[in-house]
Structures are given as structure tokens and as C-alpha cells.
Amino acid sequence: MNDAINILHSKWDEIKNSPALEELDANALRSNGVKPFVKTLILDTAKSEFNFPAKLEGVAYLGYGKWVLVNDNDFGIYNTKTKIIVTDMLNKNLY
């Protein structure tokens, strides 16, 4: 973990705060004393060799490189079936 700060119970929890934290760019974050976590791309479902559904709605990490992904079936309006996919990123497998 890097030295990112915890913003829980800070001014960023206030609804009246404007602009919202999500609206700030990197420079504005720094000038407001916010250092975000460093992100690392683990899985790009749009560029994967696997054929993931276009509209993923839920993601959960199981540990040991395994992820569960669930698509958005739009309430079945377009005959889209719910798909639950378990990935093993360490071994490049789908279940």
C-alpha cells in the first residue's frame, strides 16, 4: 500500500461540498491534500482474449487471482441471459 490518505469522515463526506472529489483532476487532488491509491489494471474485459459480456454489472474478488463477474441482463428485455463468470487470472482460465 502506498501513503494514500483516508478521506472517511473528512470534508469529502459532505454532500454540500462542491466540486465533488470525483470531479477533481490529479493536480486539484494534490492541492487539496488528497493522495489517491495507485491503481494497477488487472483485467481489461474489453481487450481480453476471452469473450466477456459487453455490460458487466458486478465484480467480486475471491482471492488467489480469482474474480467473479456478472453481466447486466437488462431485466431480460432484450433476451439477454444472466451470465456468471469466474476467472482465474493466474492460470488464464474461465469457469
N, CA, C and O atoms as CSV, one atom per row, in Angstrom:
chain,resi,resn,atom,element,x,y,z
A,1,MET,N,N,0.850,-1.178,0.000
A,1,MET,CA,C,0.000,0.000,0.000
A,1,MET,C,C,0.891,1.236,0.000
A,1,MET,O,O,1.926,1.266,0.666
A,2,ASN,N,N,0.488,2.238,-0.740
A,2,ASN,CA,C,1.250,3.480,-0.731
A,2,ASN,C,C,0.777,4.367,0.410
A,2,ASN,O,O,0.036,3.906,1.278
A,3,ASP,N,N,1.180,5.600,0.427
A,3,ASP,CA,C,0.816,6.501,1.515
A,3,ASP,C,C,-0.438,7.309,1.203
A,3,ASP,O,O,-0.528,8.483,1.562
A,4,ALA,N,N,-1.405,6.684,0.535
A,4,ALA,CA,C,-2.679,7.329,0.250
A,4,ALA,C,C,-3.369,7.685,1.561
A,4,ALA,O,O,-3.149,7.038,2.585
A,5,ILE,N,N,-4.199,8.715,1.522
A,5,ILE,CA,C,-4.867,9.140,2.747
A,5,ILE,C,C,-6.279,8.580,2.823
A,5,ILE,O,O,-6.903,8.287,1.804
A,6,ASN,N,N,-6.758,8.441,4.019
A,6,ASN,CA,C,-8.125,8.004,4.269
A,6,ASN,C,C,-9.005,9.251,4.329
A,6,ASN,O,O,-8.770,10.131,5.157
A,7,ILE,N,N,-10.015,9.335,3.462
A,7,ILE,CA,C,-10.873,10.519,3.426
A,7,ILE,C,C,-12.182,10.316,4.185
A,7,ILE,O,O,-13.042,11.197,4.179
A,8,LEU,N,N,-12.342,9.161,4.839
A,8,LEU,CA,C,-13.543,8.894,5.618
A,8,LEU,C,C,-13.690,9.934,6.718
A,8,LEU,O,O,-12.721,10.242,7.413
A,9,HIS,N,N,-14.874,10.470,6.880
A,9,HIS,CA,C,-15.196,11.489,7.883
A,9,HIS,C,C,-14.435,12.798,7.644
A,9,HIS,O,O,-14.162,13.545,8.583
A,10,SER,N,N,-14.100,13.061,6.398
A,10,SER,CA,C,-13.441,14.327,6.057
A,10,SER,C,C,-14.447,15.226,5.345
A,10,SER,O,O,-15.619,14.873,5.220
A,11,LYS,N,N,-13.995,16.373,4.886
A,11,LYS,CA,C,-14.893,17.290,4.175
A,11,LYS,C,C,-15.476,16.648,2.919
A,11,LYS,O,O,-16.500,17.102,2.407
A,12,TRP,N,N,-14.835,15.603,2.427
A,12,TRP,CA,C,-15.312,14.947,1.207
A,12,TRP,C,C,-16.563,14.115,1.448
A,12,TRP,O,O,-17.194,13.664,0.492
A,13,ASP,N,N,-16.931,13.905,2.707
A,13,ASP,CA,C,-18.175,13.206,3.040
A,13,ASP,C,C,-19.385,14.143,3.004
A,13,ASP,O,O,-20.526,13.683,3.045
A,14,GLU,N,N,-19.144,15.434,2.927
A,14,GLU,CA,C,-20.226,16.415,2.944
A,14,GLU,C,C,-20.887,16.523,1.571
A,14,GLU,O,O,-20.208,16.766,0.573
A,15,ILE,N,N,-22.195,16.347,1.518
A,15,ILE,CA,C,-22.936,16.441,0.265
A,15,ILE,C,C,-22.809,17.832,-0.338
A,15,ILE,O,O,-22.760,17.976,-1.560
A,16,LYS,N,N,-22.756,18.857,0.506
A,16,LYS,CA,C,-22.712,20.235,0.011
A,16,LYS,C,C,-21.346,20.600,-0.585
A,16,LYS,O,O,-21.209,21.657,-1.200
A,17,ASN,N,N,-20.341,19.744,-0.410
A,17,ASN,CA,C,-19.004,20.035,-0.923
A,17,ASN,C,C,-19.018,20.074,-2.453
A,17,ASN,O,O,-19.458,19.125,-3.101
A,18,SER,N,N,-18.543,21.162,-3.012
A,18,SER,CA,C,-18.512,21.294,-4.464
A,18,SER,C,C,-17.222,21.991,-4.862
A,18,SER,O,O,-16.891,23.025,-4.282
A,19,PRO,N,N,-16.492,21.470,-5.822
A,19,PRO,CA,C,-16.805,20.282,-6.605
A,19,PRO,C,C,-16.618,19.014,-5.772
A,19,PRO,O,O,-15.901,19.006,-4.771
A,20,ALA,N,N,-17.268,17.965,-6.202
A,20,ALA,CA,C,-17.139,16.673,-5.530
A,20,ALA,C,C,-15.749,16.110,-5.805
A,20,ALA,O,O,-15.116,16.462,-6.801
A,21,LEU,N,N,-15.291,15.258,-4.944
A,21,LEU,CA,C,-13.968,14.646,-5.073
A,21,LEU,C,C,-13.783,14.006,-6.446
A,21,LEU,O,O,-12.712,14.108,-7.044
A,22,GLU,N,N,-14.830,13.348,-6.942
A,22,GLU,CA,C,-14.763,12.652,-8.230
A,22,GLU,C,C,-14.541,13.593,-9.404
A,22,GLU,O,O,-14.124,13.163,-10.479
A,23,GLU,N,N,-14.819,14.880,-9.198
A,23,GLU,CA,C,-14.688,15.864,-10.274
A,23,GLU,C,C,-13.280,16.455,-10.373
A,23,GLU,O,O,-12.978,17.169,-11.329
A,24,LEU,N,N,-12.435,16.172,-9.416
A,24,LEU,CA,C,-11.110,16.781,-9.373
A,24,LEU,C,C,-10.091,15.998,-10.202
A,24,LEU,O,O,-10.110,14.768,-10.231
A,25,ASP,N,N,-9.205,16.733,-10.872
A,25,ASP,CA,C,-8.109,16.076,-11.586
A,25,ASP,C,C,-6.946,15.870,-10.619
A,25,ASP,O,O,-7.040,16.243,-9.450
A,26,ALA,N,N,-5.866,15.288,-11.090
A,26,ALA,CA,C,-4.728,14.938,-10.225
A,26,ALA,C,C,-4.142,16.169,-9.534
A,26,ALA,O,O,-3.813,16.115,-8.349
A,27,ASN,N,N,-4.010,17.275,-10.264
A,27,ASN,CA,C,-3.456,18.497,-9.658
A,27,ASN,C,C,-4.366,19.047,-8.573
A,27,ASN,O,O,-3.888,19.458,-7.516
A,28,ALA,N,N,-5.669,19.059,-8.820
A,28,ALA,CA,C,-6.620,19.555,-7.822
A,28,ALA,C,C,-6.643,18.645,-6.599
A,28,ALA,O,O,-6.770,19.124,-5.472
A,29,LEU,N,N,-6.522,17.343,-6.812
A,29,LEU,CA,C,-6.448,16.425,-5.670
A,29,LEU,C,C,-5.247,16.755,-4.800
A,29,LEU,O,O,-5.366,16.874,-3.580
A,30,ARG,N,N,-4.079,16.903,-5.437
A,30,ARG,CA,C,-2.861,17.217,-4.680
A,30,ARG,C,C,-2.995,18.538,-3.926
A,30,ARG,O,O,-2.594,18.633,-2.766
A,31,SER,N,N,-3.554,19.555,-4.577
A,31,SER,CA,C,-3.677,20.860,-3.921
A,31,SER,C,C,-4.678,20.824,-2.769
A,31,SER,O,O,-4.659,21.703,-1.907
A,32,ASN,N,N,-5.551,19.818,-2.744
A,32,ASN,CA,C,-6.483,19.648,-1.635
A,32,ASN,C,C,-5.990,18.621,-0.619
A,32,ASN,O,O,-6.739,18.212,0.268
A,33,GLY,N,N,-4.731,18.207,-0.750
A,33,GLY,CA,C,-4.139,17.291,0.212
A,33,GLY,C,C,-4.588,15.849,0.080
A,33,GLY,O,O,-4.462,15.073,1.026
A,34,VAL,N,N,-5.110,15.482,-1.079
A,34,VAL,CA,C,-5.594,14.115,-1.292
A,34,VAL,C,C,-4.599,13.366,-2.156
A,34,VAL,O,O,-4.303,13.774,-3.279
A,35,LYS,N,N,-4.086,12.264,-1.623
A,35,LYS,CA,C,-3.226,11.396,-2.415
A,35,LYS,C,C,-3.968,10.086,-2.611
A,35,LYS,O,O,-4.155,9.329,-1.658
A,36,PRO,N,N,-4.398,9.809,-3.853
A,36,PRO,CA,C,-5.172,8.587,-4.104
A,36,PRO,C,C,-4.298,7.339,-4.119
A,36,PRO,O,O,-3.073,7.415,-4.213
A,37,PHE,N,N,-4.958,6.196,-4.023
A,37,PHE,CA,C,-4.269,4.926,-4.178
A,37,PHE,C,C,-3.736,4.810,-5.598
A,37,PHE,O,O,-4.302,5.372,-6.535
A,38,VAL,N,N,-2.660,4.089,-5.742
A,38,VAL,CA,C,-2.140,3.776,-7.068
A,38,VAL,C,C,-2.942,2.602,-7.614
A,38,VAL,O,O,-3.142,1.607,-6.918
A,39,LYS,N,N,-3.397,2.714,-8.848
A,39,LYS,CA,C,-4.193,1.655,-9.458
A,39,LYS,C,C,-3.336,0.848,-10.423
A,39,LYS,O,O,-2.431,1.379,-11.068
A,40,THR,N,N,-3.636,-0.434,-10.509
A,40,THR,CA,C,-2.980,-1.322,-11.456
A,40,THR,C,C,-4.059,-2.092,-12.200
A,40,THR,O,O,-4.910,-2.730,-11.580
A,41,LEU,N,N,-4.028,-2.036,-13.511
A,41,LEU,CA,C,-5.004,-2.763,-14.313
A,41,LEU,C,C,-4.740,-4.264,-14.186
A,41,LEU,O,O,-3.639,-4.737,-14.465
A,42,ILE,N,N,-5.752,-4.993,-13.768
A,42,ILE,CA,C,-5.655,-6.441,-13.591
A,42,ILE,C,C,-6.301,-7.169,-14.761
A,42,ILE,O,O,-5.752,-8.144,-15.273
A,43,LEU,N,N,-7.461,-6.695,-15.177
A,43,LEU,CA,C,-8.229,-7.363,-16.216
A,43,LEU,C,C,-8.942,-6.311,-17.051
A,43,LEU,O,O,-9.709,-5.506,-16.524
A,44,ASP,N,N,-8.691,-6.321,-18.338
A,44,ASP,CA,C,-9.389,-5.433,-19.269
A,44,ASP,C,C,-10.357,-6.305,-20.057
A,44,ASP,O,O,-9.960,-6.972,-21.012
A,45,THR,N,N,-11.625,-6.299,-19.660
A,45,THR,CA,C,-12.597,-7.187,-20.284
A,45,THR,C,C,-12.880,-6.813,-21.733
A,45,THR,O,O,-13.340,-7.651,-22.509
A,46,ALA,N,N,-12.613,-5.574,-22.104
A,46,ALA,CA,C,-12.831,-5.154,-23.491
A,46,ALA,C,C,-11.724,-5.640,-24.410
A,46,ALA,O,O,-11.941,-5.800,-25.611
A,47,LYS,N,N,-10.535,-5.879,-23.858
A,47,LYS,CA,C,-9.393,-6.282,-24.680
A,47,LYS,C,C,-8.892,-7.680,-24.349
A,47,LYS,O,O,-7.787,-8.058,-24.737
A,48,SER,N,N,-9.696,-8.435,-23.641
A,48,SER,CA,C,-9.294,-9.775,-23.222
A,48,SER,C,C,-9.433,-10.774,-24.360
A,48,SER,O,O,-10.218,-10.575,-25.287
A,49,GLU,N,N,-8.659,-11.852,-24.277
A,49,GLU,CA,C,-8.799,-12.934,-25.246
A,49,GLU,C,C,-10.089,-13.725,-25.015
A,49,GLU,O,O,-10.504,-14.510,-25.867
A,50,PHE,N,N,-10.716,-13.512,-23.856
A,50,PHE,CA,C,-11.983,-14.159,-23.552
A,50,PHE,C,C,-13.123,-13.262,-24.025
A,50,PHE,O,O,-12.972,-12.043,-24.102
A,51,ASN,N,N,-14.247,-13.865,-24.338
A,51,ASN,CA,C,-15.402,-13.133,-24.838
A,51,ASN,C,C,-16.326,-12.763,-23.677
A,51,ASN,O,O,-17.317,-13.448,-23.425
A,52,PHE,N,N,-15.999,-11.681,-22.972
A,52,PHE,CA,C,-16.819,-11.251,-21.853
A,52,PHE,C,C,-18.060,-10.522,-22.358
A,52,PHE,O,O,-18.027,-9.921,-23.432
A,53,PRO,N,N,-19.153,-10.566,-21.598
A,53,PRO,CA,C,-20.334,-9.784,-21.962
A,53,PRO,C,C,-19.987,-8.289,-22.012
A,53,PRO,O,O,-19.091,-7.825,-21.307
A,54,ALA,N,N,-20.708,-7.553,-22.852
A,54,ALA,CA,C,-20.422,-6.127,-23.025
A,54,ALA,C,C,-20.762,-5.308,-21.791
A,54,ALA,O,O,-20.072,-4.332,-21.499
A,55,LYS,N,N,-21.799,-5.678,-21.064
A,55,LYS,CA,C,-22.258,-4.873,-19.932
A,55,LYS,C,C,-22.077,-5.638,-18.625
A,55,LYS,O,O,-22.995,-6.320,-18.169
A,56,LEU,N,N,-20.902,-5.528,-18.025
A,56,LEU,CA,C,-20.683,-6.155,-16.725
A,56,LEU,C,C,-21.268,-5.258,-15.644
A,56,LEU,O,O,-21.120,-4.037,-15.686
A,57,GLU,N,N,-21.929,-5.874,-14.684
A,57,GLU,CA,C,-22.601,-5.107,-13.649
A,57,GLU,C,C,-22.001,-5.349,-12.268
A,57,GLU,O,O,-22.033,-4.464,-11.413
A,58,GLY,N,N,-21.460,-6.527,-12.050
A,58,GLY,CA,C,-20.915,-6.840,-10.738
A,58,GLY,C,C,-19.586,-7.553,-10.842
A,58,GLY,O,O,-19.367,-8.371,-11.735
A,59,VAL,N,N,-18.693,-7.224,-9.903
A,59,VAL,CA,C,-17.367,-7.843,-9.862
A,59,VAL,C,C,-17.030,-8.113,-8.401
A,59,VAL,O,O,-17.241,-7.257,-7.542
A,60,ALA,N,N,-16.509,-9.296,-8.125
A,60,ALA,CA,C,-16.066,-9.630,-6.769
A,60,ALA,C,C,-14.747,-10.377,-6.853
A,60,ALA,O,O,-14.562,-11.233,-7.719
A,61,TYR,N,N,-13.833,-10.050,-5.952
A,61,TYR,CA,C,-12.544,-10.725,-5.896
A,61,TYR,C,C,-12.620,-11.854,-4.884
A,61,TYR,O,O,-12.991,-11.638,-3.730
A,62,LEU,N,N,-12.267,-13.063,-5.317
A,62,LEU,CA,C,-12.311,-14.234,-4.441
A,62,LEU,C,C,-10.969,-14.522,-3.785
A,62,LEU,O,O,-10.899,-15.284,-2.820
A,63,GLY,N,N,-9.915,-13.925,-4.297
A,63,GLY,CA,C,-8.573,-14.192,-3.795
A,63,GLY,C,C,-7.832,-15.124,-4.736
A,63,GLY,O,O,-8.442,-15.791,-5.573
A,64,TYR,N,N,-6.534,-15.167,-4.599
A,64,TYR,CA,C,-5.683,-16.067,-5.388
A,64,TYR,C,C,-5.885,-15.897,-6.899
A,64,TYR,O,O,-5.833,-16.870,-7.651
A,65,GLY,N,N,-6.116,-14.655,-7.332
A,65,GLY,CA,C,-6.253,-14.373,-8.755
A,65,GLY,C,C,-7.607,-14.700,-9.346
A,65,GLY,O,O,-7.792,-14.603,-10.559
A,66,LYS,N,N,-8.567,-15.089,-8.501
A,66,LYS,CA,C,-9.893,-15.460,-8.999
A,66,LYS,C,C,-10.881,-14.303,-8.808
A,66,LYS,O,O,-10.946,-13.682,-7.747
A,67,TRP,N,N,-11.657,-14.034,-9.887
A,67,TRP,CA,C,-12.664,-12.978,-9.894
A,67,TRP,C,C,-13.987,-13.556,-10.355
A,67,TRP,O,O,-14.009,-14.477,-11.172
A,68,VAL,N,N,-15.090,-13.028,-9.843
A,68,VAL,CA,C,-16.433,-13.367,-10.309
A,68,VAL,C,C,-16.994,-12.126,-10.984
A,68,VAL,O,O,-16.954,-11.031,-10.423
A,69,LEU,N,N,-17.523,-12.306,-12.205
A,69,LEU,CA,C,-18.119,-11.214,-12.955
A,69,LEU,C,C,-19.551,-11.599,-13.313
A,69,LEU,O,O,-19.820,-12.747,-13.664
A,70,VAL,N,N,-20.463,-10.640,-13.224
A,70,VAL,CA,C,-21.863,-10.862,-13.564
A,70,VAL,C,C,-22.275,-9.766,-14.536
A,70,VAL,O,O,-21.988,-8.588,-14.324
A,71,ASN,N,N,-22.951,-10.173,-15.606
A,71,ASN,CA,C,-23.373,-9.189,-16.594
A,71,ASN,C,C,-24.699,-8.539,-16.212
A,71,ASN,O,O,-25.406,-9.011,-15.322
A,72,ASP,N,N,-25.019,-7.446,-16.901
A,72,ASP,CA,C,-26.296,-6.771,-16.775
A,72,ASP,C,C,-27.227,-7.377,-17.817
A,72,ASP,O,O,-26.978,-7.248,-19.015
A,73,ASN,N,N,-28.292,-8.032,-17.379
A,73,ASN,CA,C,-29.199,-8.684,-18.333
A,73,ASN,C,C,-30.359,-7.779,-18.744
A,73,ASN,O,O,-31.255,-8.217,-19.465
A,74,ASP,N,N,-30.352,-6.524,-18.295
A,74,ASP,CA,C,-31.406,-5.558,-18.639
A,74,ASP,C,C,-32.798,-6.127,-18.376
A,74,ASP,O,O,-33.718,-5.916,-19.167
A,75,PHE,N,N,-32.949,-6.838,-17.281
A,75,PHE,CA,C,-34.220,-7.436,-16.879
A,75,PHE,C,C,-34.777,-8.400,-17.924
A,75,PHE,O,O,-35.975,-8.683,-17.932
A,76,GLY,N,N,-33.914,-8.903,-18.805
A,76,GLY,CA,C,-34.344,-9.842,-19.824
A,76,GLY,C,C,-35.115,-9.206,-20.976
A,76,GLY,O,O,-35.661,-9.914,-21.821
A,77,ILE,N,N,-35.163,-7.895,-21.016
A,77,ILE,CA,C,-35.939,-7.194,-22.047
A,77,ILE,C,C,-35.465,-7.559,-23.448
A,77,ILE,O,O,-36.281,-7.730,-24.353
A,78,TYR,N,N,-34.170,-7.678,-23.633
A,78,TYR,CA,C,-33.613,-7.972,-24.959
A,78,TYR,C,C,-33.171,-9.433,-25.089
A,78,TYR,O,O,-32.301,-9.757,-25.898
A,79,ASN,N,N,-33.778,-10.307,-24.286
A,79,ASN,CA,C,-33.412,-11.724,-24.248
A,79,ASN,C,C,-31.970,-11.955,-23.821
A,79,ASN,O,O,-31.384,-12.988,-24.147
A,80,THR,N,N,-31.398,-11.011,-23.102
A,80,THR,CA,C,-30.044,-11.173,-22.579
A,80,THR,C,C,-30.106,-12.064,-21.344
A,80,THR,O,O,-30.834,-11.768,-20.397
A,81,LYS,N,N,-29.355,-13.136,-21.352
A,81,LYS,CA,C,-29.316,-14.072,-20.233
A,81,LYS,C,C,-28.270,-13.630,-19.217
A,81,LYS,O,O,-27.238,-13.067,-19.582
A,82,THR,N,N,-28.540,-13.884,-17.952
A,82,THR,CA,C,-27.563,-13.610,-16.911
A,82,THR,C,C,-26.416,-14.595,-17.039
A,82,THR,O,O,-26.633,-15.799,-17.168
A,83,LYS,N,N,-25.194,-14.081,-17.002
A,83,LYS,CA,C,-24.003,-14.920,-17.054
A,83,LYS,C,C,-23.169,-14.635,-15.819
A,83,LYS,O,O,-22.895,-13.482,-15.489
A,84,ILE,N,N,-22.774,-15.687,-15.151
A,84,ILE,CA,C,-21.859,-15.574,-14.019
A,84,ILE,C,C,-20.562,-16.240,-14.455
A,84,ILE,O,O,-20.536,-17.427,-14.780
A,85,ILE,N,N,-19.502,-15.470,-14.456
A,85,ILE,CA,C,-18.213,-15.945,-14.955
A,85,ILE,C,C,-17.209,-15.891,-13.812
A,85,ILE,O,O,-17.093,-14.872,-13.131
A,86,VAL,N,N,-16.490,-16.975,-13.603
A,86,VAL,CA,C,-15.390,-16.995,-12.635
A,86,VAL,C,C,-14.104,-17.069,-13.433
A,86,VAL,O,O,-13.921,-17.974,-14.248
A,87,THR,N,N,-13.221,-16.125,-13.200
A,87,THR,CA,C,-11.942,-16.102,-13.905
A,87,THR,C,C,-10.834,-16.526,-12.967
A,87,THR,O,O,-10.898,-16.294,-11.760
A,88,ASP,N,N,-9.843,-17.137,-13.523
A,88,ASP,CA,C,-8.616,-17.470,-12.793
A,88,ASP,C,C,-7.500,-16.760,-13.538
A,88,ASP,O,O,-6.946,-17.304,-14.493
A,89,MET,N,N,-7.172,-15.564,-13.115
A,89,MET,CA,C,-6.204,-14.747,-13.836
A,89,MET,C,C,-4.793,-15.304,-13.735
A,89,MET,O,O,-3.956,-15.025,-14.593
A,90,LEU,N,N,-4.520,-16.083,-12.704
A,90,LEU,CA,C,-3.175,-16.661,-12.578
A,90,LEU,C,C,-2.938,-17.725,-13.634
A,90,LEU,O,O,-1.834,-17.853,-14.162
A,91,ASN,N,N,-3.994,-18.499,-13.945
A,91,ASN,CA,C,-3.859,-19.582,-14.912
A,91,ASN,C,C,-4.587,-19.306,-16.228
A,91,ASN,O,O,-4.641,-20.168,-17.106
A,92,LYS,N,N,-5.144,-18.101,-16.360
A,92,LYS,CA,C,-5.852,-17.688,-17.585
A,92,LYS,C,C,-6.979,-18.639,-17.968
A,92,LYS,O,O,-7.076,-19.076,-19.115
A,93,ASN,N,N,-7.832,-18.956,-16.990
A,93,ASN,CA,C,-8.964,-19.835,-17.217
A,93,ASN,C,C,-10.269,-19.144,-16.884
A,93,ASN,O,O,-10.292,-18.207,-16.086
A,94,LEU,N,N,-11.361,-19.602,-17.491
A,94,LEU,CA,C,-12.717,-19.199,-17.148
A,94,LEU,C,C,-13.483,-20.423,-16.715
A,94,LEU,O,O,-13.235,-21.527,-17.201
A,95,TYR,N,N,-14.435,-20.226,-15.782
A,95,TYR,CA,C,-15.283,-21.326,-15.308
A,95,TYR,C,C,-16.728,-20.943,-15.490
A,95,TYR,O,O,-17.620,-21.723,-15.156
